[in-house]
Amino acid sequence: MADLAYRTPTLPVARAATPWGAIWAGVFSFTAIWAVFGLLGAAIFATAGNTAAPSTGIGWGMGIWSIILTMIAMFVGGKVTGRLASPETRGDAAMCGQTMFGLAVVAALLVVVISGVAAGNGAAAAPYMLTVFSSVGWFGFVALFLGWLCAMGGASTALRAERQAATVHDIRNAA
């Protein structure tokens, strides 16, 4: 007589459509890293520029620092998002990272605008702001573009599919 067995297939764990808690955790992680180390970079470059012979490369140094900092902070934020969301596919992980990136950019812009308004006592200096935007525009674009890739890459590296254990039952013919 032949031994018969049947198996229950391993099924994926049911998840909510959008893991907003994981996405917000990634946004807060990004914002914390970006703000703390952004202020550190600003302090270092402002101190270097406050010497008797300021260097003309301080703007370049701050721009490169902003690119590297944004990439690292976005990668960590994406990693946090991907780890907490537990996506099943790389596409799902990339979409979580993309959503985290979008919310993080909005949060970063709010931090910059609020700090700029606080520094200017609410007075808008239009000519000065145009100079600032024109000088940091390319660095900002490169930082955000590479940060976008890092956010999706960070979320994708945290891919971990949870599967439920299947039970195997052997069926044998009666003797």
Backbone bond lengths (Angstrom), bond angles and torsions (degrees), N, CA, C in turn:
res aa  C-N    CA-C-N  psi(-1)  N-CA   C-N-CA  omega(-1)  CA-C   N-CA-C  phi
1 M - - - 1.441 - - 1.528 108.67 -
2 A 1.289 114.56 145.76 1.463 120.62 -179.32 1.518 110.00 -87.05
3 D 1.330 114.67 142.26 1.469 119.68 174.81 1.533 108.05 -82.49
4 L 1.320 116.98 131.07 1.457 121.93 178.74 1.518 109.06 -107.88
5 A 1.301 116.33 142.63 1.462 121.72 176.49 1.526 108.06 -141.77
6 Y 1.279 115.78 150.10 1.466 119.51 172.87 1.511 108.22 -130.26
7 R 1.289 115.80 152.81 1.452 121.82 -176.98 1.528 109.47 -127.25
8 T 1.329 114.13 147.27 1.452 120.56 172.98 1.521 106.84 -96.36
9 P 1.327 117.92 124.85 1.471 117.95 -178.58 1.530 111.35 -66.37
10 T 1.318 115.33 150.93 1.453 120.85 177.20 1.523 108.34 -74.29
11 L 1.311 116.19 123.65 1.460 121.41 -177.29 1.518 110.39 -107.93
12 P 1.338 116.85 145.32 1.464 118.25 176.52 1.524 110.77 -69.81
13 V 1.333 114.39 152.35 1.457 120.75 178.11 1.531 108.26 -73.42
14 A 1.319 117.11 133.35 1.459 120.80 179.72 1.527 110.06 -69.09
15 R 1.321 117.57 133.93 1.456 123.29 -178.54 1.527 109.54 -127.31
16 A 1.305 114.81 160.34 1.461 120.27 174.24 1.527 108.40 -68.73
17 A 1.314 116.86 159.82 1.462 121.06 -177.44 1.524 112.08 -62.72
18 T 1.310 118.20 -45.45 1.462 122.05 -179.38 1.519 109.03 -131.01
19 P 1.332 117.96 118.89 1.467 121.09 -179.70 1.534 111.53 -81.17
20 W 1.327 116.53 77.93 1.462 120.56 -174.27 1.523 113.25 -63.05
21 G 1.308 118.41 -33.72 1.463 120.19 177.89 1.518 111.25 -60.78
22 A 1.329 116.90 -42.95 1.461 121.13 178.95 1.526 111.02 -67.16
23 I 1.320 116.56 -38.79 1.462 120.45 -179.85 1.521 110.56 -65.90
24 W 1.334 117.33 -44.71 1.468 120.08 178.77 1.528 110.92 -66.07
25 A 1.318 117.90 -35.46 1.469 120.04 176.83 1.528 110.19 -62.17
26 G 1.332 117.09 -40.62 1.458 120.64 176.46 1.519 112.45 -64.59
27 V 1.343 116.42 -39.66 1.468 120.69 178.25 1.521 110.34 -63.01
28 F 1.318 117.21 -45.46 1.461 120.20 -179.71 1.527 111.11 -66.79
29 S 1.324 117.57 -36.54 1.468 120.39 176.70 1.523 110.17 -63.96
30 F 1.337 116.71 -46.63 1.466 120.59 177.52 1.518 110.96 -58.27
31 T 1.333 116.84 -50.09 1.460 121.02 -175.33 1.525 111.39 -61.73
32 A 1.315 116.71 -40.56 1.470 119.97 179.81 1.528 111.14 -64.72
33 I 1.316 116.99 -48.00 1.468 120.52 -179.39 1.526 110.42 -64.46
34 W 1.323 115.94 -45.16 1.461 121.44 -176.75 1.526 111.31 -64.24
35 A 1.321 117.72 -42.65 1.464 120.91 -178.03 1.531 111.48 -69.85
36 V 1.327 116.65 -47.01 1.474 119.90 -176.90 1.526 111.12 -64.34
37 F 1.316 117.39 -51.21 1.459 119.46 -176.64 1.528 112.24 -78.87
38 G 1.331 117.41 -21.58 1.460 120.28 171.85 1.512 111.03 -66.30
39 L 1.332 116.00 -42.33 1.472 119.52 176.06 1.520 111.36 -65.95
40 L 1.325 117.21 -37.14 1.465 120.17 176.46 1.527 110.22 -60.84
41 G 1.325 116.95 -47.20 1.465 120.43 178.58 1.513 111.97 -62.32
42 A 1.341 116.53 -42.37 1.465 119.77 178.70 1.528 110.66 -61.96
43 A 1.325 116.76 -41.11 1.470 120.04 178.77 1.519 111.14 -65.01
44 I 1.312 117.40 -42.75 1.473 120.58 -179.51 1.520 110.83 -64.36
45 F 1.331 117.38 -47.26 1.463 120.00 -177.16 1.524 111.80 -73.15
46 A 1.329 118.22 -32.12 1.468 120.27 176.06 1.524 110.33 -68.25
47 T 1.334 116.89 -37.99 1.462 120.39 177.27 1.524 110.25 -66.02
48 A 1.321 116.63 -41.22 1.466 120.21 178.55 1.529 111.12 -65.78
49 G 1.321 117.46 -33.68 1.453 120.77 179.92 1.508 113.52 -80.73
50 N 1.310 117.45 -11.09 1.464 122.26 -177.49 1.524 111.73 -93.03
51 T 1.313 118.09 17.38 1.458 121.66 179.93 1.520 110.22 -86.94
52 A 1.322 116.80 177.28 1.471 121.69 -178.55 1.528 110.98 -65.40
53 A 1.339 117.08 -34.76 1.466 121.23 179.35 1.526 108.62 -123.54
54 P 1.342 117.43 84.13 1.458 118.65 -177.94 1.527 111.74 -65.17
55 S 1.292 115.33 143.92 1.455 122.24 -178.94 1.526 109.92 -84.50
56 T 1.314 115.21 147.48 1.466 118.77 176.72 1.522 111.46 -80.26
57 G 1.311 117.76 -10.34 1.454 121.21 -178.78 1.515 114.25 -87.66
58 I 1.326 117.54 5.60 1.460 120.10 -177.96 1.519 110.80 -66.25
59 G 1.332 117.22 -39.17 1.461 120.56 177.06 1.519 112.00 -62.88
60 W 1.326 116.35 -41.44 1.462 120.50 176.57 1.527 110.99 -65.15
61 G 1.317 116.04 -42.07 1.467 119.70 179.31 1.514 111.88 -62.14
62 M 1.335 116.76 -43.54 1.469 120.36 178.64 1.520 110.68 -66.61
63 G 1.334 117.14 -36.84 1.467 120.19 177.68 1.517 111.96 -65.07
64 I 1.312 116.99 -44.37 1.470 120.37 178.31 1.527 110.29 -66.31
65 W 1.340 116.41 -39.47 1.466 120.18 176.51 1.533 110.52 -59.78
66 S 1.328 117.38 -41.21 1.468 119.85 -178.98 1.524 111.35 -66.48
67 I 1.319 117.33 -35.53 1.470 120.47 178.02 1.524 110.03 -66.39
68 I 1.318 116.92 -49.97 1.465 120.80 -178.34 1.526 110.55 -63.73
69 L 1.322 117.14 -43.39 1.458 121.28 -179.66 1.527 111.38 -63.52
70 T 1.321 117.16 -43.12 1.468 119.98 179.24 1.523 110.78 -63.88
71 M 1.325 117.15 -40.90 1.463 119.99 178.88 1.528 111.07 -62.37
72 I 1.313 117.17 -46.06 1.470 120.43 -178.80 1.516 110.70 -66.08
73 A 1.327 117.11 -46.48 1.468 120.57 -178.15 1.533 111.28 -64.64
74 M 1.330 117.49 -39.42 1.472 120.32 178.07 1.525 110.97 -67.97
75 F 1.331 116.97 -38.87 1.459 118.86 178.44 1.530 110.64 -62.92
76 V 1.322 116.25 -45.62 1.466 119.81 179.22 1.530 110.60 -64.33
77 G 1.339 117.42 -43.70 1.462 120.27 177.23 1.519 111.89 -60.86
78 G 1.331 116.68 -41.69 1.464 120.57 176.53 1.519 112.25 -65.21
79 K 1.319 116.07 -38.46 1.471 120.76 178.51 1.527 110.43 -64.16
80 V 1.337 116.65 -43.82 1.470 120.82 177.65 1.530 109.73 -61.78
81 T 1.323 116.29 -45.60 1.460 120.41 179.57 1.524 110.95 -60.76
82 G 1.321 116.61 -48.53 1.464 120.09 -178.62 1.517 112.65 -64.80
83 R 1.323 116.47 -37.46 1.469 119.73 -178.87 1.520 111.49 -68.51
84 L 1.333 116.57 -42.04 1.457 119.74 -178.20 1.528 112.54 -78.60
85 A 1.333 117.44 -27.23 1.467 120.50 -179.09 1.523 111.97 -79.20
86 S 1.315 117.59 -25.92 1.471 123.55 -177.12 1.529 111.82 48.83
87 P 1.330 117.51 59.07 1.468 119.31 -179.76 1.518 111.16 -69.84
88 E 1.320 115.76 156.01 1.462 120.36 -177.79 1.526 112.66 -89.62
89 T 1.330 117.28 -28.45 1.461 120.60 -178.44 1.523 109.63 -126.66
90 R 1.317 115.48 162.61 1.463 119.84 177.59 1.524 110.97 -65.61
91 G 1.313 117.24 -32.66 1.464 120.68 177.07 1.519 111.52 -63.89
92 D 1.334 116.99 -43.53 1.465 120.54 176.41 1.528 110.90 -62.50
93 A 1.330 115.95 -40.72 1.462 120.49 179.63 1.527 110.19 -64.83
94 A 1.335 116.90 -43.03 1.463 120.35 179.46 1.524 110.93 -63.75
95 M 1.316 118.02 -37.37 1.469 120.60 178.53 1.528 110.98 -67.73
96 C 1.326 117.61 -37.90 1.468 120.07 174.79 1.529 110.23 -63.13
97 G 1.336 116.94 -42.37 1.461 121.39 177.27 1.519 111.69 -64.72
98 Q 1.325 117.49 -38.60 1.468 121.90 178.08 1.526 110.81 -63.94
99 T 1.321 116.54 -43.17 1.466 120.54 179.29 1.528 110.34 -66.37
100 M 1.334 116.48 -41.71 1.461 120.29 176.82 1.529 110.39 -61.31
101 F 1.322 117.61 -40.48 1.465 121.98 178.65 1.531 110.69 -60.26
102 G 1.316 116.66 -47.45 1.461 120.20 -179.35 1.519 112.56 -60.11
103 L 1.313 116.45 -46.49 1.465 119.55 178.76 1.524 111.59 -67.71
104 A 1.325 117.31 -35.55 1.465 120.56 179.24 1.527 111.43 -67.34
105 V 1.333 117.58 -36.76 1.463 120.18 177.64 1.526 109.91 -64.78
106 V 1.324 116.32 -42.76 1.468 119.55 177.37 1.526 110.28 -61.85
107 A 1.336 117.10 -43.90 1.468 120.59 178.84 1.522 111.18 -62.81
108 A 1.336 117.03 -42.46 1.470 120.48 179.75 1.530 110.72 -64.76
109 L 1.323 117.32 -41.16 1.461 119.91 177.91 1.523 111.49 -63.90
110 L 1.324 116.43 -38.77 1.462 119.35 176.73 1.529 111.41 -62.92
111 V 1.330 116.45 -42.50 1.463 120.13 178.66 1.528 110.35 -62.12
112 V 1.327 116.86 -43.85 1.464 120.78 -179.47 1.529 110.96 -66.19
113 V 1.322 117.40 -44.84 1.470 120.38 -179.06 1.522 110.99 -65.70
114 I 1.325 117.07 -44.76 1.461 120.03 -179.75 1.526 110.70 -64.11
115 S 1.334 117.33 -41.12 1.466 118.78 178.89 1.524 111.09 -68.99
116 G 1.325 117.68 -33.87 1.463 120.26 177.41 1.514 112.14 -68.76
117 V 1.332 117.58 -39.45 1.459 121.15 177.69 1.526 109.76 -67.40
118 A 1.332 117.16 -39.80 1.458 120.32 179.38 1.526 110.89 -66.33
119 A 1.321 117.15 -38.57 1.463 120.24 -179.91 1.528 111.71 -70.50
120 G 1.328 116.71 -31.68 1.457 120.10 -178.64 1.513 113.48 -94.85
121 N 1.324 118.02 9.44 1.464 123.19 -177.62 1.525 112.06 53.16
122 G 1.337 116.33 33.18 1.458 120.55 177.12 1.509 113.85 83.94
123 A 1.315 119.24 -6.59 1.462 121.14 179.84 1.519 109.32 -87.70
124 A 1.305 117.01 129.91 1.464 121.40 179.76 1.518 109.19 -91.64
125 A 1.323 116.09 126.15 1.461 121.65 177.15 1.520 107.23 -106.83
126 A 1.323 117.46 87.47 1.462 122.51 -172.63 1.524 113.56 -58.24
127 P 1.331 121.02 -48.41 1.474 118.87 -179.10 1.535 112.14 -62.48
128 Y 1.324 116.14 -39.65 1.459 119.15 179.28 1.527 110.50 -65.33
129 M 1.324 117.74 -41.17 1.466 121.41 -178.77 1.528 110.91 -64.76
130 L 1.320 118.14 -36.46 1.461 120.32 177.33 1.522 111.18 -64.94
131 T 1.317 117.47 -37.93 1.459 121.16 176.97 1.521 110.84 -64.93
132 V 1.339 115.91 -42.84 1.464 120.13 179.17 1.519 110.05 -63.53
133 F 1.328 116.83 -46.89 1.469 119.66 -178.68 1.521 112.06 -64.22
134 S 1.321 117.63 -38.59 1.457 119.10 -179.49 1.521 111.72 -70.17
135 S 1.326 117.43 -32.25 1.467 119.13 -178.41 1.525 113.14 -79.22
136 V 1.312 117.99 -28.05 1.467 119.15 -178.58 1.526 112.87 -108.79
137 G 1.301 117.91 3.76 1.462 120.91 -177.56 1.515 114.40 -58.18
138 W 1.328 116.73 -48.17 1.464 119.45 -178.32 1.527 111.54 -69.42
139 F 1.325 116.26 -40.95 1.468 118.57 177.23 1.527 110.08 -62.15
140 G 1.319 116.33 -40.88 1.462 120.25 178.47 1.512 112.28 -63.45
141 F 1.325 116.58 -42.43 1.462 119.89 178.62 1.521 111.33 -62.57
142 V 1.322 116.39 -48.56 1.471 119.93 -179.64 1.527 110.36 -62.66
143 A 1.333 117.01 -41.35 1.468 120.57 179.74 1.522 110.67 -62.90
144 L 1.324 117.41 -44.06 1.469 119.54 -179.33 1.518 112.06 -71.17
145 F 1.322 117.98 -38.80 1.464 119.57 179.55 1.529 110.93 -64.32
146 L 1.328 116.43 -48.47 1.462 119.31 178.79 1.531 111.14 -68.73
147 G 1.327 116.99 -33.69 1.459 120.50 175.46 1.516 112.00 -63.94
148 W 1.334 116.62 -37.69 1.466 121.25 176.76 1.528 110.20 -61.20
149 L 1.326 116.45 -46.13 1.468 119.96 177.93 1.526 111.39 -63.71
150 C 1.330 116.83 -39.75 1.466 120.80 179.58 1.525 111.69 -67.86
151 A 1.323 117.85 -36.05 1.465 120.42 178.79 1.524 110.68 -64.29
152 M 1.328 116.60 -45.00 1.464 119.05 178.80 1.523 111.16 -70.77
153 G 1.326 116.97 -36.74 1.465 119.80 176.95 1.513 112.17 -66.58
154 G 1.331 117.10 -41.18 1.460 120.51 178.12 1.511 111.88 -63.21
155 A 1.330 116.75 -41.12 1.461 120.05 178.41 1.530 110.43 -67.25
156 S 1.337 116.83 -36.26 1.463 119.88 -178.71 1.524 112.67 -71.79
157 T 1.334 117.30 -28.21 1.465 118.91 179.78 1.518 111.74 -73.92
158 A 1.317 116.61 -17.42 1.460 120.04 -178.74 1.514 111.66 -91.50
159 L 1.325 116.79 14.41 1.461 121.10 -177.24 1.519 110.58 -60.39
160 R 1.312 114.20 126.51 1.459 118.91 178.38 1.515 106.58 -154.64
161 A 1.300 115.06 107.79 1.458 119.94 -178.51 1.523 109.41 -87.99
162 E 1.307 114.97 127.79 1.458 119.81 176.53 1.519 108.17 -93.27
163 R 1.272 116.10 133.01 1.457 121.03 178.74 1.519 108.21 -125.00
164 Q 1.300 114.88 145.41 1.450 119.18 176.57 1.527 108.70 -83.22
165 A 1.319 115.03 143.24 1.453 119.60 178.93 1.522 109.57 -70.37
166 A 1.313 115.59 136.54 1.464 120.55 179.48 1.524 109.01 -98.66
167 T 1.271 115.92 144.43 1.463 120.67 177.50 1.517 108.86 -95.37
168 V 1.305 115.98 140.14 1.461 121.69 178.99 1.514 108.14 -112.03
169 H 1.287 116.93 125.60 1.459 122.80 178.60 1.513 109.35 -114.56
170 D 1.294 115.33 127.77 1.459 119.94 175.12 1.513 108.33 -92.47
171 I 1.311 114.88 134.48 1.470 120.52 175.53 1.522 106.90 -112.91
172 R 1.319 115.11 124.80 1.458 120.22 179.64 1.510 109.35 -121.62
173 N 1.270 113.89 148.24 1.479 118.33 178.08 1.526 110.05 -69.80
174 A 1.289 114.35 147.56 1.465 119.13 178.36 1.522 109.19 -67.35
175 A 1.287 115.60 146.59 1.458 120.45 -177.96 1.495 113.50 -77.02
